[in-house]
């Protein structure tokens, strides 16, 4: 009986975490300056035009150095692993969309309609 209760508790925890994550995605979508183009720019190494995917070191550098967030490399690895659905050690555009865009189409379309605000490129399709 203890195992069944632990399993039910784990299922509840998963639902709660996913619900909180989706709430954060919707909150992002409602921010008028949030768009995927600038999100890609934030993580991609734009100095190299051949780089079309995000690697773990890019995420660590962006969070720690550019955004000045106190985070360990182990925590970045967990974040990276969560977004990297196909385990190829890269974040693809599809994986980033899945991670940051809300599931509900109404909220998703708000973000999809926005181009980039920062830098010279405002169309996300030109990055990939």
C-alpha positions in Angstrom: 0.0 0.0 0.0 2.9 2.4 0.7 4.2 2.0 -2.8 0.8 3.0 -4.3 0.6 6.1 -2.1 4.1 7.1 -3.1 3.2 6.6 -6.7 0.1 8.7 -6.4 2.0 11.4 -4.6 4.6 11.5 -7.4 1.9 11.8 -10.0 0.4 14.7 -8.1 3.8 16.4 -7.9 4.3 16.0 -11.6 0.9 17.6 -12.3 1.6 20.4 -10.0 5.1 21.1 -11.5 3.7 21.0 -15.1 0.8 23.3 -14.1 3.2 25.8 -12.6 5.4 25.6 -15.7 2.5 26.2 -18.0 1.4 29.2 -15.8 4.9 30.7 -16.2 4.7 30.2 -20.0 1.4 32.0 -20.2 2.8 34.8 -18.0 5.7 35.1 -20.5 3.3 35.2 -23.4 1.5 38.1 -21.8 4.7 40.2 -21.5 4.5 42.6 -24.5 8.3 42.4 -25.1 8.7 38.6 -25.0 9.3 36.9 -28.3 11.2 33.8 -29.4 13.5 35.7 -31.8 15.1 37.6 -28.9 15.1 34.4 -26.8 17.2 32.7 -29.5 19.5 35.7 -29.8 20.1 35.5 -26.1 21.4 32.0 -26.2 22.9 31.6 -29.6 26.6 32.4 -30.2 25.7 35.0 -32.8 29.4 35.8 -33.5 29.6 32.5 -35.4 27.1 32.4 -38.3 27.5 28.6 -38.6 26.1 27.9 -35.1 22.4 27.1 -35.5 21.8 25.3 -32.2 22.3 26.1 -28.5 24.7 24.1 -26.4 24.9 23.7 -22.6 27.9 26.1 -22.3 25.9 28.8 -24.1 23.1 28.4 -21.5 25.5 28.6 -18.6 27.3 31.6 -20.0 24.0 33.5 -20.7 22.5 32.8 -17.3 25.6 33.3 -15.2 27.5 36.1 -17.1 24.9 38.0 -19.2 21.9 37.7 -16.9 23.9 37.6 -13.7 21.9 34.7 -12.2 23.6 32.7 -9.5 23.4 29.2 -10.8 25.7 26.2 -10.8 26.8 24.2 -13.9 24.9 21.2 -12.4 21.7 23.3 -12.3 22.2 24.4 -15.9 22.7 20.8 -16.9 19.3 19.9 -15.4 17.7 22.8 -17.3 19.5 21.8 -20.5 18.5 18.2 -20.1 14.8 19.2 -19.6 14.7 21.2 -22.8 16.9 18.9 -24.9 14.1 16.4 -25.6 16.0 14.3 -28.2 19.2 14.1 -26.1 21.4 15.2 -29.0 23.2 17.8 -26.7 21.7 20.8 -28.6 18.6 22.9 -28.3 16.8 23.0 -31.6 14.3 25.7 -32.4 11.5 23.2 -31.9 12.8 22.2 -28.5 13.0 25.9 -27.5 9.5 26.5 -28.7 8.2 23.5 -26.7 10.0 24.7 -23.6 9.1 28.4 -23.7 5.8 28.7 -25.6 2.4 28.0 -23.9 0.5 25.0 -25.0 -2.8 26.9 -25.4 -3.1 28.3 -29.0 -4.5 31.6 -27.8 -1.4 32.5 -25.8 1.0 30.9 -28.3 -0.4 33.0 -31.1 0.4 36.2 -29.1 4.1 35.2 -29.0 4.1 33.9 -32.6 2.8 37.3 -33.8 5.8 39.2 -32.3 9.1 39.7 -34.1 12.4 40.5 -32.4 12.9 43.9 -30.7 16.7 43.8 -30.1 19.4 43.8 -32.7 19.0 44.1 -36.5 17.2 40.8 -37.1 13.6 40.5 -36.1 12.5 37.3 -37.9 13.3 34.1 -36.1 13.3 32.1 -39.3 16.5 33.8 -40.4 18.4 32.2 -37.5 17.8 28.6 -38.5 
